[in-house]
Structures are given as structure tokens and as C-alpha cells.
Amino acid sequence: MDGKLSSSVGNKQETTPIVPKKYIVHFVMLVSCFVLWGLLNNMTDNLVPAFGRIFMLEAADASLTQVAFYGSYAVLALPAAILIKKYSYRTGVLVGLGLYIVGAMGYIPAAISQNFNLFLASVFVLAGGLSILETTCNPYVISLGAPETSVRRLNLAQAFNPLGSLTGIIMAKYLILSNLNPATYEERIAMSPEALSTIRSNELLWVCVPYVGLVVIALIIWVFFKKSKDSEKDTSGEINIVSSIKKLVKIPRYAFGVVAQFFYVGVQISVWTWTISYVMTNLGLDEASASGYYLIAIISFIVCRWICTALMKYIDPSVMMAIFAVGGIVFSLGTIYLPTNQSVWCLVAISACMSLMFPTIYGIALKDLGEEVKVGAAGLIMAILGGAVITPIMGKMIDTGILSSIVPAFTGAQAAVRSSFLIPVICFAVVLVYSLCFRTKKEA
């Protein structure tokens, strides 16, 4: 008998393919969705400063773009769970891509009319599509193979997500931000309505280009799943959201997983949001130069996720996450207390520590949920709101310098931005506790 077939249960994960051959094409198309929403997430972040300049908005008004984006995630995650529970994962992908296409095409009339509120509506619809895609695709990937390789399979799919993020950063920089007119607020105020309208028209054209261009890719994926008949009807049972939620909150692995995901997403978005400000403040660089450190951080995130995905064949994912959470705490403290040159590289290293956390928390929390996995997936996607809650808290700390006294070696803006990284310390601590509480026990 083949030695692989007679291997022990403990070695089963080593011989079981991460993605069975019959699911390879579906897996690749789902990975394309992971890349798409990663790209759009990071590209949309740059719409805040872009809209601020184009429409001459104050920071609070420009940030309504993020409110529309994350608000849509919160509103549509649960309806997405109902949709895929009643029908199928395939239906969820089709609806999610469809909403993205509608939202992206909405940028065209918004640009023609130069209407910020119409852009916000389009962002809401577009983000709703991404929310449905995330709620659908993560458990869909988990279902494409053996349960014992589910976390590795999800990490593999998620490994392509930051490639999309990096692409989104580059596209935003060269297609959107580089095509903004350098005219200041005061100079725009002094312009005639006709001249200002001409400038806005060109700027909004370049805002539309990447979003509308990506519709072609979304349509290709949509057509594939439309023609695919592998999952016409889901047989997971009747829909009872209230009953499902009651069951889920009684499962510690899941309930704590939602909390951990909230804090993880909060730390990811917060750290990435304030990386450039930290570098500018501590190294005295301009925004363009400081963004180089942000790109290095994203690249380290990508590389470490790929390495971690490979190592999960030999090391339990929850153990790896605990190690990286400890690393996140240590590097966050380094960002607060170490001298400038070392502290900036600690800031970059934080991104490396975050690399495996989202898909690992996701996989651990959804393990063995059975028919409740889809409602459970919605809860984990709704936890993305952590980014909208924790990021402004960290920003408020930077603005007020309320904890500057914990960094006596620095003063002013440096002390304020450094002390704000106490928030990531707390967030990583929550992830550490979760990973230790729900380590996978090896079978005998």
C-alpha cells in the first residue's frame, strides 16, 4: 500500500491537497475577487484627499467617503449572509460583482455632474458589492476542500489580497493623485466658475478611469460564475437569523473571534492610515518621500503572508498567530520608545506581523460552525468596522497628544504620534489572547 495513504491522522494535513484539482478553476476565479477588493479598498483610501481637493472640502466632509464605504460593509454583510444561505455561494458572488459594476458605473454621471453626493452614493453601492463578495468568498474558499486544510487554503487565497492592495496604491498614485491639479484651495476660490469646472472635469475623469476600467475584469468573473452550475442551491437549512445569532454568540471560538477580528482590522487600518504621518513627523520628510516607507510596509506584509501560508503546513496557524501578535506588541512598543531610525523600521515591521491575522482569525472562528457558517461569516465581515472605530481614536490621540507624557524622551508632534501607538499594543494583545485560547489541539 502507498505510504501516503497509510499515513497517520497526524500527517493527514501534509498529504491532503490545499485545493483539490476539481476546484482549481473556481479557486483561481475566487482569488481574482480577493485581488479585486484588496485593490479597491486601498485605492478608495486615496479618494479622501482627492475629493477634499477637487470639491474643496474640509477633512471631516471628505472623510464621508470612508463613512459611506465602511457603513456599506456594516449594512450589507448580514443581508449577504441571508442571500447565500437561502441560495448559494455562487449567487452571492454574482450579486456582489453586480453591485460593484453598478457602483463603479455610477462614477460616470457623478463625474459629469460634478456631484460629491452622487459619488458617495456610488461608493456606498460599490462597497456593498465588496461586502457581499467578502462575506461570500471567504467561506466559499473554505468549502473548496478538506476541513483540515481550510485555514491554509484561506491564507493562500488571502495571500493575493495584498497584491491587489499594492496595485491599488500604485494605481491611485499614478492615475488619480498625480492627475490632480496643484491649485490650492485659495487659488481655486479665486477662479471663475468655468475655469474651476474645467479643472474638476479633468480630475474627476481620472477618478473614474481605474474604477470603470476594472468593470471589464469584474464582468469576466461574473460571466464565469454565471455559467458555472456547481452550486445551484444551498441545502444548509431554513433561514432564521435570530436563532443563528443566538447559537453563534454561545460559541466562544466564534464570539471571541468577532471581537479579535474587530481589533485586528482596527489595528491594520490605523497603522496604515498613520504610517506616512509618523514617518513625516519623525524623519522630517515630505509626503512623497514618506510614502516609500508605506510601500515597504505593504511589501513586507505580502512577503510574510506568503511565507506564513507555506509554514502552516508544519506549524499550527494559531501558534504562528500568537508569535506574530507578540511581535506586533514588541514592534509597537519600539515605535513608541526607540530612537527615530530604529522606531521607523519597527513601524514597518508591524505590517509584517499583521500578515497572517485576518484569514487565520477568520478560519479559526468559522471552524465547525456547520450550517451557521454563512451568518458567522457575515459577523466577521461586519467586524471590519473596527477600522472605522479605532482609526479615528488613534487620530484623536495624535491631534490632542493626550498620552504624550508616556514618551518623555520626545516632545510635541513626535511624542503625540508615538504615544498613539499604544492603541496597536492593546489590539495585538486581544489577538494574542484569542490565539492562545483557541489553539488547535493535535489529534493523537
C-alpha positions, 0 to 999 in steps of 0.5 A, a space after each residue: 500500500 502507498 505510504 501516503 495513504 497509510 499515513 497517520 491522522 497526524 500527517 493527514 494535513 501534509 498529504 491532503 491537497 490545499 485545493 483539490 484539482 476539481 476546484 482549481 478553476 473556481 479557486 483561481 476565479 475566487 482569488 481574482 475577487 480577493 485581488 479585486 477588493 484588496 485593490 479597491 479598498 486601498 485605492 478608495 483610501 486615496 479618494 479622501 484627499 482627492 475629493 477634499 481637493 477637487 470639491 474643496 472640502 474640509 477633512 471631516 466632509 471628505 472623510 464621508 467617503 470612508 463613512 459611506 464605504 465602511 457603513 456599506 460593509 456594516 449594512 450589507 454583510 448580514 443581508 449577504 449572509 441571508 442571500 447565500 444561505 437561502 441560495 448559494 455561494 455562487 449567487 452571492 458572488 454574482 450579486 456582489 460583482 453586480 453591485 460593484 459594476 453598478 457602483 463603479 458605473 455610477 462614477 460616470 454621471 457623478 463625474 459629469 455632474 460634478 456631484 460629491 453626493 452622487 459619488 458617495 452614493 456610488 461608493 456606498 453601492 460599490 462597497 456593498 458589492 465588496 461586502 457581499 463578495 467578502 462575506 461570500 468568498 471567504 467561506 466559499 474558499 473554505 468549502 473548496 476542500 478538506 476541513 483540515 486544510 481550510 485555514 491554509 487554503 484561506 491564507 493562500 487565497 488571502 495571500 493575493 489580497 495584498 497584491 491587489 492592495 499594492 496595485 491599488 496604491 500604485 494605481 491611485 498614485 499614478 492615475 488619480 493623485 498625480 492627475 490632480 491639479 496643484 491649485 490650492 484651495 485659495 487659488 481655486 476660490 479665486 477662479 471663475 466658475 468655468 475655469 474651476 469646472 474645467 479643472 474638476 472635469 479633468 480630475 474627476 475623469 481620472 477618478 473614474 478611469 481605474 474604477 470603470 476600467 476594472 468593470 471589464 475584469 469584474 464582468 469576466 468573473 461574473 460571466 464565469 460564475 454565471 455559467 458555472 452550475 456547481 452550486 445551484 442551491 444551498 441545502 444548509 437549512 431554513 433561514 432564521 437569523 435570530 436563532 443563528 445569532 443566538 447559537 453563534 454568540 454561545 460559541 466562544 471560538 466564534 464570539 471571541 473571534 468577532 471581537 479579535 477580528 474587530 481589533 485586528 482590522 482596527 489595528 491594520 487600518 490605523 497603522 496604515 492610515 498613520 504610517 506616512 504621518 509618523 514617518 513625516 513627523 519623525 524623519 522630517 520628510 515630505 509626503 512623497 518621500 514618506 510614502 516609500 516607507 508605506 510601500 515597504 510596509 505593504 511589501 513586507 506584509 505580502 512577503 510574510 503572508 506568503 511565507 506564513 501560508 507555506 509554514 502552516 503546513 508544519 506549524 499550527 496557524 494559531 501558534 504562528 498567530 500568537 508569535 506574530 501578535 507578540 511581535 506586533 506588541 514588541 514592534 509597537 512598543 519600539 515605535 513608541 520608545 526607540 530612537 527615530 531610525 530604529 522606531 521607523 523600521 519597527 513601524 514597518 515591521 508591524 505590517 509584517 506581523 499583521 500578515 497572517 491575522 485576518 484569514 487565520 482569525 477568520 478560519 479559526 472562528 468559522 471552524 465547525 460552525 456547520 450550517 451557521 457558517 454563512 451568518 458567522 461569516 457575515 459577523 466577521 465581515 461586519 467586524 471590519 468596522 473596527 477600522 472605522 472605530 479605532 482609526 479615528 481614536 488613534 487620530 484623536 490621540 495624535 491631534 490632542 497628544 493626550 498620552 504624550 507624557 508616556 514618551 518623555 524622551 520626545 516632545 510635541 508632534 513626535 511624542 503625540 504620534 508615538 504615544 498613539 501607538 499604544 492603541 496597536 499594543 492593546 489590539 495585538 494583545 486581544 489577538 494574542 489572547 484569542 490565539 492562545 485560547 483557541 489553539 488547535 489541539 493535535 489529534 493523537 
